[in-house]
Amino acid sequence: MNAESLPTNIPDYLARLRKSLAGADPALVQDALYDAEEYLRSELAENPGRGEAEVIASVASSYGAPDEVAEIYRETEARVETALRAPTPKPRRTWLGRFFGVAADPRTYASLFYMVLALATGIFYFTWVVTGVSLSLGLMILIIGIPMLILYFGSVRILSLVEGRIIEVMLGERMPRRPLYGSRGKPWLERIKDMFTDPRTWSTQLYFLLMLPLGVVYFTLAVTLLAVSAGLIASPLALLPGVHLNVWMGGIDLPAEAPWLLPLLAVVGVLLLFVTLHVARGIGRLHGRFAKHMLVKSAQYA
């Protein structure tokens, strides 16, 4: 790319980079835009006597033109995903192999743990949003209310990054590793206005509010299914001498009246355990996509 075709200011450079990354993962786009703006503005600050066009032209050979930077990010992302991807079990051809093969997928157990963890994070996120909004609106009649609201919105963005890291590590969904890049060349009032008008500010808070009911459902589902599975699997222990284990079904004391049913219950418990693993992995995939939709700004913004 020659000098005449290079952008002449940072917003144009970012717009060209965004266009070059069209179709890429929105989380990757957010990281690339943040890195590019951070680098360009730091170069501009170190060369106060030079204009944006001159600085961009001078760093094009080292940092790269927008299309070159986009290609580098795509290639790097592919290599990183390959290196960090959790080992996947060998594909099973039969339905029995696929059913029982879920136990060999590390992402299954990470998703199951996330379902249990979601109750704690859901309570925290819900409390944070309700408390932050209530305090900010309650203090709005005082001059301290506006700074409080701005700080609260900033904390929401930080928590969004934290939740994104949890999602990426445990559920395997690519999430941003940098904060949403800001137009740092704008005046403070315009930047505050952008924070209020940014749809992601409100979708993130909605996500945090929804995490409480979702966390309750995830936790209840995981604990109930695991407890029932473990109870059924352990039911044949009631046949051992000296073991006093009450196993009732339909008003019948199975160890005393129908001991032959206990091994069958154990088989049902094993099958239910594998069903639980499939449910956990499915919920992990769906929740990862839901979180990305709510927490990551679309790559198609202007």
GIQUI-V331478 format. One line per field, one symbol per residue. ss: DSSP state (@ for helix, = for strand, . for the rest). psi: psi as a letter, one per 40 degrees, with the letter a starting at -180 (. if undefined). Layout:
BEGIN
ss->???
psi->???
END
This chain:
BEGIN
ss->..@@@....@@@@@@@@@@@.....@@@@@@@@@@@@@@@@@@@@@.....@@@@@@@@......@@@@@@@@@@@@@@@@@@@..........@@@@@@@@@@.@@@@@@@@@@@@@@@@@@@@@@@@@@@@@@@@@.....@@@@@@@@@@@@@@@@@@@@@@@@@@@@................@@@@@@@@@@.@@@@@@@@@@@@@@@@@@@@@@@@@@@@@@@@@@@@@@@@@........==..==@@@@..@@@@@@@@@@@@@@@@@@@@@@@@@@@@@@@@@@@@.......
psi->hiddeiieidddddddddddeheihddddddddddddddddddddegdeiidddddddeddddiiddddddddddddddddddehihiihhhdidddddeedeehdddddddddddddddddddddddddddddddddedeideddddddddddddddddddddddddddeehhiieiihiigeeiidddddddddehdddddddddddedddddddddddddddddddddddededeeihehghhhihfehgddddgdeeddddddddddddddddddddddddddddddddddhhieei.
END
